[in-house]
């Protein structure tokens, strides 16, 4: 499972299996961002686990596949 995390403006991007997952952090308080960081550390097996946890926390995530955004 190869993952690469980076910051782009207020968003967090990570790549996995040819997909780019964009976690939109605009307007999220610091405490919730720390929760996001903990979830990202736990999501070593499956990005789907991370995505579902983020959505439950009310954090918007979008996915780009081959340069095209999917919601």
Gaussian input, Z-matrix of N, CA and C with variables (Angstrom, degrees):
# hf/3-21g

backbone

0 1
 N
 C     1     B1
 C     2     B2     1     A1
 N     3     B3     2     A2     1     D1
 C     4     B4     3     A3     2     D2
 C     5     B5     4     A4     3     D3
 N     6     B6     5     A5     4     D4
 C     7     B7     6     A6     5     D5
 C     8     B8     7     A7     6     D6
 N     9     B9     8     A8     7     D7
 C    10    B10     9     A9     8     D8
 C    11    B11    10    A10     9     D9
 N    12    B12    11    A11    10    D10
 C    13    B13    12    A12    11    D11
 C    14    B14    13    A13    12    D12
 N    15    B15    14    A14    13    D13
 C    16    B16    15    A15    14    D14
 C    17    B17    16    A16    15    D15
 N    18    B18    17    A17    16    D16
 C    19    B19    18    A18    17    D17
 C    20    B20    19    A19    18    D18
 N    21    B21    20    A20    19    D19
 C    22    B22    21    A21    20    D20
 C    23    B23    22    A22    21    D21
 N    24    B24    23    A23    22    D22
 C    25    B25    24    A24    23    D23
 C    26    B26    25    A25    24    D24
 N    27    B27    26    A26    25    D25
 C    28    B28    27    A27    26    D26
 C    29    B29    28    A28    27    D27
 N    30    B30    29    A29    28    D28
 C    31    B31    30    A30    29    D29
 C    32    B32    31    A31    30    D30
 N    33    B33    32    A32    31    D31
 C    34    B34    33    A33    32    D32
 C    35    B35    34    A34    33    D33
 N    36    B36    35    A35    34    D34
 C    37    B37    36    A36    35    D35
 C    38    B38    37    A37    36    D36
 N    39    B39    38    A38    37    D37
 C    40    B40    39    A39    38    D38
 C    41    B41    40    A40    39    D39
 N    42    B42    41    A41    40    D40
 C    43    B43    42    A42    41    D41
 C    44    B44    43    A43    42    D42
 N    45    B45    44    A44    43    D43
 C    46    B46    45    A45    44    D44
 C    47    B47    46    A46    45    D45
 N    48    B48    47    A47    46    D46
 C    49    B49    48    A48    47    D47
 C    50    B50    49    A49    48    D48
 N    51    B51    50    A50    49    D49
 C    52    B52    51    A51    50    D50
 C    53    B53    52    A52    51    D51
 N    54    B54    53    A53    52    D52
 C    55    B55    54    A54    53    D53
 C    56    B56    55    A55    54    D54
 N    57    B57    56    A56    55    D55
 C    58    B58    57    A57    56    D56
 C    59    B59    58    A58    57    D57
 N    60    B60    59    A59    58    D58
 C    61    B61    60    A60    59    D59
 C    62    B62    61    A61    60    D60
 N    63    B63    62    A62    61    D61
 C    64    B64    63    A63    62    D62
 C    65    B65    64    A64    63    D63
 N    66    B66    65    A65    64    D64
 C    67    B67    66    A66    65    D65
 C    68    B68    67    A67    66    D66
 N    69    B69    68    A68    67    D67
 C    70    B70    69    A69    68    D68
 C    71    B71    70    A70    69    D69
 N    72    B72    71    A71    70    D70
 C    73    B73    72    A72    71    D71
 C    74    B74    73    A73    72    D72
 N    75    B75    74    A74    73    D73
 C    76    B76    75    A75    74    D74
 C    77    B77    76    A76    75    D75
 N    78    B78    77    A77    76    D76
 C    79    B79    78    A78    77    D77
 C    80    B80    79    A79    78    D78
 N    81    B81    80    A80    79    D79
 C    82    B82    81    A81    80    D80
 C    83    B83    82    A82    81    D81
 N    84    B84    83    A83    82    D82
 C    85    B85    84    A84    83    D83
 C    86    B86    85    A85    84    D84
 N    87    B87    86    A86    85    D85
 C    88    B88    87    A87    86    D86
 C    89    B89    88    A88    87    D87
 N    90    B90    89    A89    88    D88
 C    91    B91    90    A90    89    D89
 C    92    B92    91    A91    90    D90
 N    93    B93    92    A92    91    D91
 C    94    B94    93    A93    92    D92
 C    95    B95    94    A94    93    D93
 N    96    B96    95    A95    94    D94
 C    97    B97    96    A96    95    D95
 C    98    B98    97    A97    96    D96
 N    99    B99    98    A98    97    D97
 C   100   B100    99    A99    98    D98
 C   101   B101   100   A100    99    D99
 N   102   B102   101   A101   100   D100
 C   103   B103   102   A102   101   D101
 C   104   B104   103   A103   102   D102
 N   105   B105   104   A104   103   D103
 C   106   B106   105   A105   104   D104
 C   107   B107   106   A106   105   D105
 N   108   B108   107   A107   106   D106
 C   109   B109   108   A108   107   D107
 C   110   B110   109   A109   108   D108
 N   111   B111   110   A110   109   D109
 C   112   B112   111   A111   110   D110
 C   113   B113   112   A112   111   D111
 N   114   B114   113   A113   112   D112
 C   115   B115   114   A114   113   D113
 C   116   B116   115   A115   114   D114
 N   117   B117   116   A116   115   D115
 C   118   B118   117   A117   116   D116
 C   119   B119   118   A118   117   D117
 N   120   B120   119   A119   118   D118
 C   121   B121   120   A120   119   D119
 C   122   B122   121   A121   120   D120
 N   123   B123   122   A122   121   D121
 C   124   B124   123   A123   122   D122
 C   125   B125   124   A124   123   D123
 N   126   B126   125   A125   124   D124
 C   127   B127   126   A126   125   D125
 C   128   B128   127   A127   126   D126
 N   129   B129   128   A128   127   D127
 C   130   B130   129   A129   128   D128
 C   131   B131   130   A130   129   D129
 N   132   B132   131   A131   130   D130
 C   133   B133   132   A132   131   D131
 C   134   B134   133   A133   132   D132
 N   135   B135   134   A134   133   D133
 C   136   B136   135   A135   134   D134
 C   137   B137   136   A136   135   D135
 N   138   B138   137   A137   136   D136
 C   139   B139   138   A138   137   D137
 C   140   B140   139   A139   138   D138
 N   141   B141   140   A140   139   D139
 C   142   B142   141   A141   140   D140
 C   143   B143   142   A142   141   D141
 N   144   B144   143   A143   142   D142
 C   145   B145   144   A144   143   D143
 C   146   B146   145   A145   144   D144
 N   147   B147   146   A146   145   D145
 C   148   B148   147   A147   146   D146
 C   149   B149   148   A148   147   D147
 N   150   B150   149   A149   148   D148
 C   151   B151   150   A150   149   D149
 C   152   B152   151   A151   150   D150
 N   153   B153   152   A152   151   D151
 C   154   B154   153   A153   152   D152
 C   155   B155   154   A154   153   D153
 N   156   B156   155   A155   154   D154
 C   157   B157   156   A156   155   D155
 C   158   B158   157   A157   156   D156
 N   159   B159   158   A158   157   D157
 C   160   B160   159   A159   158   D158
 C   161   B161   160   A160   159   D159
 N   162   B162   161   A161   160   D160
 C   163   B163   162   A162   161   D161
 C   164   B164   163   A163   162   D162
 N   165   B165   164   A164   163   D163
 C   166   B166   165   A165   164   D164
 C   167   B167   166   A166   165   D165
 N   168   B168   167   A167   166   D166
 C   169   B169   168   A168   167   D167
 C   170   B170   169   A169   168   D168
 N   171   B171   170   A170   169   D169
 C   172   B172   171   A171   170   D170
 C   173   B173   172   A172   171   D171
 N   174   B174   173   A173   172   D172
 C   175   B175   174   A174   173   D173
 C   176   B176   175   A175   174   D174
 N   177   B177   176   A176   175   D175
 C   178   B178   177   A177   176   D176
 C   179   B179   178   A178   177   D177
 N   180   B180   179   A179   178   D178
 C   181   B181   180   A180   179   D179
 C   182   B182   181   A181   180   D180
 N   183   B183   182   A182   181   D181
 C   184   B184   183   A183   182   D182
 C   185   B185   184   A184   183   D183
 N   186   B186   185   A185   184   D184
 C   187   B187   186   A186   185   D185
 C   188   B188   187   A187   186   D186
 N   189   B189   188   A188   187   D187
 C   190   B190   189   A189   188   D188
 C   191   B191   190   A190   189   D189
 N   192   B192   191   A191   190   D190
 C   193   B193   192   A192   191   D191
 C   194   B194   193   A193   192   D192
 N   195   B195   194   A194   193   D193
 C   196   B196   195   A195   194   D194
 C   197   B197   196   A196   195   D195
 N   198   B198   197   A197   196   D196
 C   199   B199   198   A198   197   D197
 C   200   B200   199   A199   198   D198
 N   201   B201   200   A200   199   D199
 C   202   B202   201   A201   200   D200
 C   203   B203   202   A202   201   D201
 N   204   B204   203   A203   202   D202
 C   205   B205   204   A204   203   D203
 C   206   B206   205   A205   204   D204
 N   207   B207   206   A206   205   D205
 C   208   B208   207   A207   206   D206
 C   209   B209   208   A208   207   D207
 N   210   B210   209   A209   208   D208
 C   211   B211   210   A210   209   D209
 C   212   B212   211   A211   210   D210

   B1=1.4419
   B2=1.5318
   B3=1.3028
   B4=1.4521
   B5=1.5228
   B6=1.3163
   B7=1.4586
   B8=1.5187
   B9=1.3284
   B10=1.4538
   B11=1.5242
   B12=1.3273
   B13=1.4572
   B14=1.5206
   B15=1.3371
   B16=1.4548
   B17=1.5214
   B18=1.3250
   B19=1.4658
   B20=1.5223
   B21=1.3215
   B22=1.4600
   B23=1.5206
   B24=1.3194
   B25=1.4619
   B26=1.5152
   B27=1.3299
   B28=1.4606
   B29=1.5243
   B30=1.3213
   B31=1.4611
   B32=1.5251
   B33=1.3250
   B34=1.4625
   B35=1.5177
   B36=1.3297
   B37=1.4524
   B38=1.5133
   B39=1.3478
   B40=1.4557
   B41=1.5074
   B42=1.3172
   B43=1.4564
   B44=1.5096
   B45=1.3303
   B46=1.4585
   B47=1.5189
   B48=1.3250
   B49=1.4683
   B50=1.5278
   B51=1.3337
   B52=1.4569
   B53=1.5185
   B54=1.3187
   B55=1.4611
   B56=1.5183
   B57=1.3127
   B58=1.4614
   B59=1.5182
   B60=1.3156
   B61=1.4564
   B62=1.5250
   B63=1.3313
   B64=1.4557
   B65=1.5225
   B66=1.3300
   B67=1.4597
   B68=1.5226
   B69=1.3280
   B70=1.4631
   B71=1.5256
   B72=1.3306
   B73=1.4653
   B74=1.5205
   B75=1.3189
   B76=1.4633
   B77=1.5271
   B78=1.3123
   B79=1.4578
   B80=1.5182
   B81=1.3290
   B82=1.4648
   B83=1.5291
   B84=1.2967
   B85=1.4660
   B86=1.5327
   B87=1.3293
   B88=1.4689
   B89=1.5272
   B90=1.3275
   B91=1.4638
   B92=1.5339
   B93=1.3315
   B94=1.4602
   B95=1.5281
   B96=1.3426
   B97=1.4648
   B98=1.5213
   B99=1.3234
   B100=1.4630
   B101=1.5244
   B102=1.3287
   B103=1.4630
   B104=1.5311
   B105=1.3386
   B106=1.4683
   B107=1.5236
   B108=1.3327
   B109=1.4676
   B110=1.5263
   B111=1.3320
   B112=1.4688
   B113=1.5210
   B114=1.3347
   B115=1.4640
   B116=1.5242
   B117=1.3397
   B118=1.4605
   B119=1.5228
   B120=1.3330
   B121=1.4618
   B122=1.5256
   B123=1.3375
   B124=1.4605
   B125=1.5258
   B126=1.3225
   B127=1.4617
   B128=1.5183
   B129=1.3080
   B130=1.4608
   B131=1.5236
   B132=1.3235
   B133=1.4554
   B134=1.5249
   B135=1.3234
   B136=1.4528
   B137=1.5231
   B138=1.3400
   B139=1.4597
   B140=1.5266
   B141=1.3285
   B142=1.4618
   B143=1.5258
   B144=1.3318
   B145=1.4611
   B146=1.5220
   B147=1.3171
   B148=1.4565
   B149=1.5223
   B150=1.3269
   B151=1.4590
   B152=1.5198
   B153=1.3215
   B154=1.4661
   B155=1.5259
   B156=1.3274
   B157=1.4664
   B158=1.5292
   B159=1.3239
   B160=1.4624
   B161=1.5219
   B162=1.3256
   B163=1.4600
   B164=1.5222
   B165=1.3384
   B166=1.4620
   B167=1.5240
   B168=1.3341
   B169=1.4635
   B170=1.5280
   B171=1.3307
   B172=1.4579
   B173=1.5137
   B174=1.3248
   B175=1.4603
   B176=1.5226
   B177=1.3268
   B178=1.4593
   B179=1.5311
   B180=1.3270
   B181=1.4638
   B182=1.5190
   B183=1.3264
   B184=1.4560
   B185=1.5251
   B186=1.3382
   B187=1.4596
   B188=1.5229
   B189=1.3303
   B190=1.4584
   B191=1.5158
   B192=1.3218
   B193=1.4559
   B194=1.5171
   B195=1.3227
   B196=1.4570
   B197=1.5269
   B198=1.3324
   B199=1.4546
   B200=1.5131
   B201=1.3336
   B202=1.4585
   B203=1.5173
   B204=1.3262
   B205=1.4635
   B206=1.5217
   B207=1.3286
   B208=1.4638
   B209=1.5179
   B210=1.3125
   B211=1.4720
   B212=1.4986
   A1=108.60
   A2=116.59
   A3=120.84
   A4=109.03
   A5=115.70
   A6=120.27
   A7=108.91
   A8=115.50
   A9=121.43
   A10=107.53
   A11=116.45
   A12=121.68
   A13=109.80
   A14=117.01
   A15=120.73
   A16=109.74
   A17=115.34
   A18=121.36
   A19=108.09
   A20=116.58
   A21=121.56
   A22=106.54
   A23=115.94
   A24=119.84
   A25=109.10
   A26=116.36
   A27=120.26
   A28=111.74
   A29=117.73
   A30=121.65
   A31=110.79
   A32=115.13
   A33=121.99
   A34=106.14
   A35=116.94
   A36=121.68
   A37=109.20
   A38=115.99
   A39=117.72
   A40=109.12
   A41=114.57
   A42=122.04
   A43=109.48
   A44=114.97
   A45=120.55
   A46=108.59
   A47=117.44
   A48=123.67
   A49=112.90
   A50=117.23
   A51=121.30
   A52=114.98
   A53=117.90
   A54=121.63
   A55=108.65
   A56=116.21
   A57=121.56
   A58=107.99
   A59=116.52
   A60=122.58
   A61=107.45
   A62=117.03
   A63=122.10
   A64=108.56
   A65=115.82
   A66=121.63
   A67=106.72
   A68=116.00
   A69=121.88
   A70=109.28
   A71=116.31
   A72=120.74
   A73=112.95
   A74=118.42
   A75=121.07
   A76=110.17
   A77=116.62
   A78=121.13
   A79=114.70
   A80=117.77
   A81=121.08
   A82=108.62
   A83=116.39
   A84=121.02
   A85=110.67
   A86=115.11
   A87=122.15
   A88=112.18
   A89=117.12
   A90=120.64
   A91=110.88
   A92=116.08
   A93=119.65
   A94=110.61
   A95=117.51
   A96=120.46
   A97=111.16
   A98=117.06
   A99=119.95
   A100=110.21
   A101=116.89
   A102=121.05
   A103=110.17
   A104=116.20
   A105=120.87
   A106=110.02
   A107=116.95
   A108=120.81
   A109=111.08
   A110=116.97
   A111=120.22
   A112=110.82
   A113=117.20
   A114=120.80
   A115=110.75
   A116=116.93
   A117=120.49
   A118=110.69
   A119=117.30
   A120=120.28
   A121=111.32
   A122=116.84
   A123=120.94
   A124=112.48
   A125=117.64
   A126=121.67
   A127=111.99
   A128=117.16
   A129=120.16
   A130=111.97
   A131=118.23
   A132=120.43
   A133=112.03
   A134=117.46
   A135=119.49
   A136=111.65
   A137=117.26
   A138=118.29
   A139=112.10
   A140=117.62
   A141=120.71
   A142=110.57
   A143=117.00
   A144=121.61
   A145=109.79
   A146=116.28
   A147=121.30
   A148=110.43
   A149=116.86
   A150=120.42
   A151=112.06
   A152=116.93
   A153=119.26
   A154=110.80
   A155=117.46
   A156=120.72
   A157=111.02
   A158=116.99
   A159=120.36
   A160=111.29
   A161=116.18
   A162=119.69
   A163=111.20
   A164=117.22
   A165=120.83
   A166=110.92
   A167=116.75
   A168=121.35
   A169=111.83
   A170=116.97
   A171=120.92
   A172=114.38
   A173=116.85
   A174=121.65
   A175=108.60
   A176=116.15
   A177=121.25
   A178=110.66
   A179=115.34
   A180=121.96
   A181=107.76
   A182=117.07
   A183=120.32
   A184=108.45
   A185=115.63
   A186=121.37
   A187=108.66
   A188=116.25
   A189=121.52
   A190=108.55
   A191=115.35
   A192=120.30
   A193=107.34
   A194=117.32
   A195=123.69
   A196=111.64
   A197=116.55
   A198=120.88
   A199=115.45
   A200=118.59
   A201=122.18
   A202=109.23
   A203=116.02
   A204=120.15
   A205=111.06
   A206=114.98
   A207=122.93
   A208=106.76
   A209=117.83
   A210=120.20
   A211=110.43
   D1=101.63
   D2=-179.45
   D3=-95.83
   D4=120.30
   D5=179.16
   D6=-127.47
   D7=142.43
   D8=177.37
   D9=-130.55
   D10=120.80
   D11=-179.52
   D12=-104.37
   D13=142.33
   D14=173.48
   D15=-154.34
   D16=158.54
   D17=176.83
   D18=-98.01
   D19=139.85
   D20=174.13
   D21=-137.42
   D22=101.77
   D23=-174.07
   D24=64.65
   D25=-123.51
   D26=178.94
   D27=-98.18
   D28=6.21
   D29=-178.65
   D30=-102.17
   D31=156.48
   D32=173.48
   D33=-112.99
   D34=126.69
   D35=179.14
   D36=-112.17
   D37=139.70
   D38=168.43
   D39=-140.52
   D40=143.99
   D41=-177.34
   D42=-106.05
   D43=140.24
   D44=179.08
   D45=-156.67
   D46=124.74
   D47=177.84
   D48=49.53
   D49=45.98
   D50=176.50
   D51=78.69
   D52=3.86
   D53=178.76
   D54=-112.49
   D55=147.09
   D56=174.34
   D57=-111.46
   D58=121.03
   D59=178.56
   D60=-99.58
   D61=128.09
   D62=-177.78
   D63=-113.70
   D64=116.10
   D65=178.03
   D66=-97.46
   D67=114.24
   D68=-176.87
   D69=-84.27
   D70=111.99
   D71=-174.34
   D72=-105.79
   D73=7.22
   D74=-179.89
   D75=-64.23
   D76=125.69
   D77=178.04
   D78=84.12
   D79=6.16
   D80=-179.72
   D81=-94.62
   D82=133.65
   D83=-178.84
   D84=-72.08
   D85=157.97
   D86=-175.80
   D87=-55.90
   D88=-40.65
   D89=-178.52
   D90=-60.63
   D91=-40.18
   D92=179.32
   D93=-70.89
   D94=-33.87
   D95=176.90
   D96=-64.30
   D97=-36.25
   D98=176.24
   D99=-64.39
   D100=-37.41
   D101=176.54
   D102=-63.71
   D103=-40.73
   D104=177.20
   D105=-59.64
   D106=-44.73
   D107=-179.76
   D108=-60.95
   D109=-41.86
   D110=178.29
   D111=-64.59
   D112=-40.96
   D113=178.69
   D114=-64.12
   D115=-38.62
   D116=-179.95
   D117=-64.61
   D118=-37.07
   D119=178.25
   D120=-67.23
   D121=-35.54
   D122=-178.75
   D123=-75.41
   D124=-23.04
   D125=-173.01
   D126=-85.82
   D127=50.65
   D128=-179.11
   D129=-79.24
   D130=-30.25
   D131=-177.89
   D132=-83.31
   D133=-42.15
   D134=-170.25
   D135=-145.75
   D136=121.99
   D137=175.90
   D138=-66.98
   D139=-22.21
   D140=178.05
   D141=-63.03
   D142=-35.32
   D143=176.57
   D144=-62.63
   D145=-44.67
   D146=178.42
   D147=-62.66
   D148=-45.74
   D149=-177.83
   D150=-61.15
   D151=-43.89
   D152=-179.74
   D153=-66.33
   D154=-38.35
   D155=178.66
   D156=-66.13
   D157=-39.65
   D158=178.86
   D159=-66.63
   D160=-41.43
   D161=179.01
   D162=-64.78
   D163=-37.56
   D164=176.43
   D165=-63.92
   D166=-32.20
   D167=179.45
   D168=-81.13
   D169=-2.66
   D170=178.29
   D171=82.12
   D172=24.32
   D173=-179.45
   D174=-103.87
   D175=127.60
   D176=-176.99
   D177=-75.17
   D178=133.37
   D179=178.36
   D180=-132.04
   D181=134.43
   D182=173.42
   D183=-122.70
   D184=159.92
   D185=-175.52
   D186=-125.91
   D187=132.53
   D188=173.66
   D189=-110.02
   D190=131.24
   D191=176.96
   D192=-125.47
   D193=120.04
   D194=-177.26
   D195=55.90
   D196=39.19
   D197=177.11
   D198=81.89
   D199=-2.11
   D200=179.53
   D201=-109.54
   D202=131.12
   D203=-175.70
   D204=-81.48
   D205=133.34
   D206=173.95
   D207=-118.53
   D208=141.08
   D209=178.71
   D210=-106.54

